[in-house]
Structures are given as structure tokens and as C-alpha cells.
Amino acid sequence: MTEKTHAIIAGAGIGGLTAALALARAGFRVSMLERAALIDDVGAGLQLSANATCILRDLGLLERLWRVALSPEVLHVRRASDGTELMRMPFGALAETRWGAPHLVVHRADLQRLLLEEAARSPDITVETNTEILGFTTLTGGIQVGATQGGEQVRYDGHLLIGADGLRSTVRERLGLGLGDQPVYSGRSAWRALLPAQDAPAFALMLASNLWLGPRAHLVHYPLRGGDVVNIVAIVEDKWRGDDDRQFWQTEGDAQFVQDRFAHWHADAQALIGAVKEWRRWPLFDRNTVDRWALDRVVLLGDAAHPVLPFLAQGAALAIEDAAEIGRMASQHGSNIGALVRAYQARRIRRAADVLLASRRQGSIYHMAKPLSLARDLVMRRLTVDAAMARMDWLYGYRG
Ligand SMILES: Cc1cc2nc3c(=O)[nH]c(=O)nc-3n(C[C@H](O)[C@H](O)[C@H](O)COP(=O)(O)OP(=O)(O)OC[C@H]3O[C@@H](n4cnc5c(N)ncnc54)[C@H](O)[C@@H]3O)c2cc1C
């Protein structure tokens, strides 16, 4: 029996886990190395558009995803000052027909758990937690990866290394790509909360995604986890200066700050924000695109390659698209790692740059103040449902 091609993946986030499943399907053996001691309940809501859910369907996960996800029927866009509806875009069945797969919302931890359970069912995938990749050496015919595991130095030998290790990727840095292009604070923070349904105003419990646009801020909310909680994200421009931005997810937010910041918004938005007792502040980082993600036997994937600002809600979706592509290229090129790596990079780099730049533009549009916001609102109000959906075809209808 011939030995299977062995891929080592740094990071068991959404991107790394999906890549492991796609590679196992393509006949590879996969070792996943995850720095965290436990893959636990961190994060909050993620929107998964059709470009991502069609891939999860291909991996046989859609039925189980439906058990932990919700499908908002519509996206409501409202003006912050007076609640005027600027745009309404149907999701639900209409979106599924148009883009070929459902538009879902799910808690990041629930999706990660589902992927992990599927990985555990595969004899070709192993997941090592508490294992931090430190570096790698490319050899003739293979790659050697150095890591620490519970304080001990360990070594892994494989044929391909995938850096799916997130925004501050060690693999990217070791590739020499992270040098002049560190992530920079974008001047905006996301304040996030999961509000128990019993504390939420009734309008926030409807099966809808909601987007409120105000000057230098916007607000997103939708029900999550079977409607037991409302996921809320309030994004504001600020001058945050943190000492330790690595632990940002643990940074506790200040409820009074958020209430003050949204004090002039419509009463519904204020009622929702006022009901939240515990916020988490999440500074948003931006990073320029690079024109190379790969070298020899090493490739980057997901946030490690292309962190995107969350204005189009595409961080997880892009990582899932990358993962599907690496699986496709593995099926095509097998143990010819050089060809696999080159083809993957060529097929993904443009798409990721397009989404990254569009996300930046969307942020500026969302945060417009008068008079520009008046023109924006006019354009939005005139959009027909079909025109509104057509604007998303390139994003949600993408199929690699
Ligand atoms: C804790 C957390 C919470 C998040 N919550 C949300 C959210 O609520 N909503 C949202 O839209 N997006 C969230 N994101 C971002 C979103 O999940 C990502 O944009 C998207 O899923 C891309 O995922 P990724 O797999 O590329 O990277 P990530 O999800 O960042 O995963 C990277 C993984 O690599 C591991 N890692 C890092 N360095 C090393 C190393 N040297 N060796 C081994 N492992 C390493 C990390 O522990 C992590 O598990 C969150 C990310 C994190 C890490």
C-alpha cells in the first residue's frame, strides 16, 4: 500500500478544520496542531452565506448544521436616527433558490464543534491541542514542523504545511510575509453581546437579520441558538489603544460607553442596547493583501492569508472557500505538492483581494455622515429587491 500524502495544519479554527475534512476526502492524511488547550465556547454569531454553506453541504454537514443554525427570512436595513427602512432583502427560500444554498447564522463555537466531531470520525485526521507551531524547515521531498506541546519540544514530518493560524499567523511570519505588513488597528471596534431572549425587546426576536446605519457606527443583530439569544454587534469608530490586543476577545466592554455612543439612535436600537449587561470589545484589525501566500511546501489559508474587516460578514466564508479549494487541488494534483500549492494560490488570491477591498468599501458606506449618507439612503431606498440581490451575486453565488 502506498503511503498517503501527509498535510500538517496549524490551527483548528473554522478554516483549518474545514481544510482537514476536504483534504481527507481527497485521500490525504492530516495532522492538525492547535495552540489552545481546549476548543471551547469562544466567539459569537457568524453569518454563513451560500458561498460557504454550499461547501459545508458538499462535505455532508448541512443537515447537522441546520440543527444548530437559523435561517433569517429577511435582511432589514434601517436608518439609525428614525428607524426608516432603507432596504429589505429576502433571505430564506428566495435566497436559497437564487444562490443555490441557504443563508444561515450560527454560533462560531457550534460550527467549530460540528467540524471537530466530523474530523473525529475520520481515521485520516488527528487533532492535537495544546500544540503551538513555532517554525518549519523545508527538506527535499518533505517538511519538518517544530512545535511545543505542553512545554515539550515536538517535531512533525509531513509533505505539506498549511498555516491556518489566524490573524497573527506564525506560519505567515516564518514565510517572511508578515514583516512589513503587520495587522494595523482599523480605527473601529466591534462591541459584541449575546443577549438572553427573555431580556430582549420583541422586535429583536423575529427571524431576521437587522442592520442599522448611523454616522461613524452601525449595529447588527439577529437571533441565534434556536432563538434563545440575540447576537448583537455594535461597530463604532474610536481611538482604542490597547496594551494587549492578542487577548481582545476577553476584553470586557463598558455598557455605559455603548449606551452613550448610541444615545441619539432610534428608540428600538436604544432599547436593545440598553438591555445588554455584558459586552465584549473586539478591536478590528486590517492588513494589506499580499501577492504571495505560498512557498515550496507551505501555504496560508483563512485569516492567516487575508483577514477581512467584518462589513460583509465574510471572514469565515472566505476561510471555508479556501479550504474547499485546497481540497480540490489536492484531488487534482495529489502528491505533486509544488503544483498543488501554485494552483491553490493562483485560484484564491484574486478572490480574497476582491472581498477584502469590497469589505473596506462597505465599511465606509455604512459609516457615512450627512450629507453623503442622504445620497446613500436615497440609492438604497430606490433599489428593487431583485437589484439588491443582484449586487450580492458575485459574493454569495461564487462557486470557485
Ligand atoms: C476566539 C475567536 C473568536 C471569534 N469569534 C468570531 C465571531 O464571533 N464572529 C466572527 O465573525 N468571527 C469570529 N472570529 C473570526 C472568524 O472565526 C475568522 O475570521 C474566520 O473563521 C477565519 O478563521 P480561521 O480558521 O482562518 O482563523 P481563526 O478562527 O482565527 O483560527 C485560528 C486558529 O489557529 C490557532 N493558532 C494560532 N496560532 C497558532 C500556532 N502558532 N500554532 C497552532 N495553532 C495556532 C488559534 O488558536 C485558532 O484556533 C473569531 C476568531 C477567534 C480566534
The ligand as a Tripos MOL2 file, in Angstrom:
@<TRIPOS>MOLECULE
LIG
   53    58     1     0     0
SMALL
NO_CHARGES

@<TRIPOS>ATOM
      1 C1        -11.5560   33.2110   19.5850 C.3       1 LIG1
      2 C2        -12.1480   33.6930   18.2820 C.ar      1 LIG1
      3 C3        -13.4470   34.1280   18.2470 C.ar      1 LIG1
      4 C4        -14.0080   34.6040   17.0380 C.ar      1 LIG1
      5 N1        -15.2880   34.9870   17.0410 N.ar      1 LIG1
      6 C5        -15.8270   35.4130   15.9100 C.ar      1 LIG1
      7 C6        -17.1790   35.7810   15.8750 C.ar      1 LIG1
      8 O1        -17.8680   35.7230   16.8690 O.2       1 LIG1
      9 N2        -17.7050   36.2360   14.6950 N.ar      1 LIG1
     10 C7        -16.9530   36.3370   13.5540 C.ar      1 LIG1
     11 O2        -17.4690   36.7490   12.5200 O.2       1 LIG1
     12 N3        -15.6840   35.9530   13.5530 N.ar      1 LIG1
     13 C8        -15.1020   35.4960   14.6880 C.ar      1 LIG1
     14 N4        -13.8160   35.1280   14.6770 N.ar      1 LIG1
     15 C9        -13.0970   35.2210   13.4070 C.3       1 LIG1
     16 C10       -13.5810   34.1970   12.4420 C.3       1 LIG1
     17 O3        -13.8360   32.9820   13.1190 O.3       1 LIG1
     18 C11       -12.4880   34.0760   11.4040 C.3       1 LIG1
     19 O4        -12.3880   35.2770   10.6450 O.3       1 LIG1
     20 C12       -12.7640   33.0340   10.3960 C.3       1 LIG1
     21 O5        -13.4810   31.9650   10.8930 O.3       1 LIG1
     22 C13       -11.4580   32.5930    9.7730 C.3       1 LIG1
     23 O6        -10.9830   31.5320   10.5350 O.3       1 LIG1
     24 P1         -9.5280   30.9680   10.5090 P.3       1 LIG1
     25 O7         -9.6830   29.4910   10.7190 O.co2     1 LIG1
     26 O8         -8.7570   31.4660    9.3770 O.co2     1 LIG1
     27 O9         -8.8410   31.6260   11.7990 O.3       1 LIG1
     28 P2         -9.2100   31.5700   13.3320 P.3       1 LIG1
     29 O10       -10.6540   31.3330   13.5490 O.co2     1 LIG1
     30 O11        -8.5900   32.7720   13.9410 O.co2     1 LIG1
     31 O12        -8.4500   30.2670   13.8650 O.3       1 LIG1
     32 C14        -7.0550   30.2020   14.0030 C.3       1 LIG1
     33 C15        -6.6930   29.0740   14.9530 C.3       1 LIG1
     34 O13        -5.2690   28.9170   14.9660 O.3       1 LIG1
     35 C16        -4.8240   28.7220   16.3020 C.3       1 LIG1
     36 N5         -3.4170   29.1440   16.3420 N.ar      1 LIG1
     37 C17        -2.9130   30.4000   16.2940 C.ar      1 LIG1
     38 N6         -1.5600   30.3650   16.2930 N.ar      1 LIG1
     39 C18        -1.2070   29.0550   16.3450 C.ar      1 LIG1
     40 C19         0.0580   28.3750   16.3580 C.ar      1 LIG1
     41 N7          1.2350   29.0330   16.3080 N.pl3     1 LIG1
     42 N8          0.0630   27.0230   16.4080 N.ar      1 LIG1
     43 C20        -1.1220   26.3300   16.4450 C.ar      1 LIG1
     44 N9         -2.3380   26.9170   16.4440 N.ar      1 LIG1
     45 C21        -2.3740   28.2680   16.3820 C.ar      1 LIG1
     46 C22        -5.7770   29.5960   17.1150 C.3       1 LIG1
     47 O14        -5.8130   29.1800   18.4630 O.3       1 LIG1
     48 C23        -7.1040   29.3620   16.3920 C.3       1 LIG1
     49 O15        -7.7910   28.2450   16.8890 O.3       1 LIG1
     50 C24       -13.2230   34.6460   15.8480 C.ar      1 LIG1
     51 C25       -11.9090   34.1870   15.8940 C.ar      1 LIG1
     52 C26       -11.3700   33.6920   17.0900 C.ar      1 LIG1
     53 C27        -9.9450   33.1430   17.1380 C.3       1 LIG1
@<TRIPOS>BOND
     1     1     2 1
     2     2     3 ar
     3     2    52 ar
     4     3     4 ar
     5     4     5 ar
     6     4    50 ar
     7     5     6 ar
     8     6     7 ar
     9     6    13 1
    10     7     8 2
    11     7     9 ar
    12     9    10 ar
    13    10    11 2
    14    10    12 ar
    15    12    13 ar
    16    13    14 ar
    17    14    15 1
    18    14    50 ar
    19    15    16 1
    20    16    17 1
    21    16    18 1
    22    18    19 1
    23    18    20 1
    24    20    21 1
    25    20    22 1
    26    22    23 1
    27    23    24 1
    28    24    25 2
    29    24    26 1
    30    24    27 1
    31    27    28 1
    32    28    29 2
    33    28    30 1
    34    28    31 1
    35    31    32 1
    36    32    33 1
    37    33    34 1
    38    33    48 1
    39    34    35 1
    40    35    36 1
    41    35    46 1
    42    36    37 ar
    43    36    45 ar
    44    37    38 ar
    45    38    39 ar
    46    39    40 ar
    47    39    45 ar
    48    40    41 1
    49    40    42 ar
    50    42    43 ar
    51    43    44 ar
    52    44    45 ar
    53    46    47 1
    54    46    48 1
    55    48    49 1
    56    50    51 ar
    57    51    52 ar
    58    52    53 1
@<TRIPOS>SUBSTRUCTURE
     1 LIG1         1 GROUP 0 **** ****
